[in-house]
Amino acid sequence: MKTVTDATFAEEVLSAEGTVLVDFWAQWCPPCHMILPVLAEIETERPITVVKINSDENPATARDYQVMSLPTLLLFRDGEAVARLVGARPKMRLLEELDRVLV
């Protein structure tokens, strides 16, 4: 899972072809740490790229996408945000929500 920053977000996410799932997280956020292994698994099981961005260290991107709670997952397709999922959830529920958007 790649890490992006305010400086690399446009290149790595907005200019990317295909589907990118962005995980907005913070070091102090226990649910953020709980969901990381799930996201790593999903990246191998679905045709998506998963990247993470530390909201505390990259406040401009978090502000631009109105991230108010962590973790927040934003799904981008060809540079356009197509879904927002807020909060940690079990893997099966996350897959169901992603699959609804990915089809």
Secondary structure, DSSP 4 states (H G I P E B T S, - for coil): -EE--TTTHIIIIIT-SSEEEEEEE-TT-HHHHHHHHHHHHHHHHSS-EEEEEETTT-HHHHHHTT--SSSEEEEEETTEEEEEEES---HHHHHHHHHHHH-
